[in-house]
């Protein structure tokens, strides 16, 4: 059996948002730990290459970051890459964002094309916490994803931006991969959680209840709440999401991704509408 036909890979999940401060990073790390508790091999890519907070949210003192991996790109294989991942006590492995924002420019499309498939060969899931919105790098991660979790909440500005992002993803032919996650769904708001499907045109969102105190504490002390607050409604909703995701998992064959068409399409649209 040839390696190309016989080698399987894990699923790549990208978690994104149209606005900052909606709980994207907290969702990433808690979902990763929840899946790991099911004896599933999990790695996390901190894809907010300028201001990533995954290591902070997991209290990891990362020796290496993706910057170090890129410096070894020509000699990189799955075993070398594994040595650059930070290991959380839960079993989740993390490829951290660079320690300085300016190093984000080192993360090229070529680098991601090599790094992500290598992460997928050793893990059943790789979850990427992307930056806010549709930058070139976050778009690249969304194109490569098997599933996209788009996080929103009940605030008017967030819903407006989320709707615009959904419309753009539809134009880029990525909408079919999107699952909407409504965070803080029980917060007090003039907009009710039940109204979100009609507002955004999404039939079956995932709802995460509001517990600002637990969320804030989790982020501040660097302990994912599914570890030490596992019996709360907030943690239960993450475990339920992990169950839904793992039950639909399909391990697919490694295949060469060609995102250039979508990237060019997006860039042409951006140039046409926003650049003279």
Beta strands, then each sheet from edge to edge (+ up, - down):
strand 1: 8-9
strand 2: 11-17
strand 3: 42-47
strand 4: 86-87
strand 5: 93-95
strand 6: 125-132
strand 7: 147-152
strand 8: 178-182
strand 9: 206-207
strand 10: 252-253
sheet 1: 1+ 10-
sheet 2: 4+ 5- 3- 6- 2- 7- 8- 9-
end
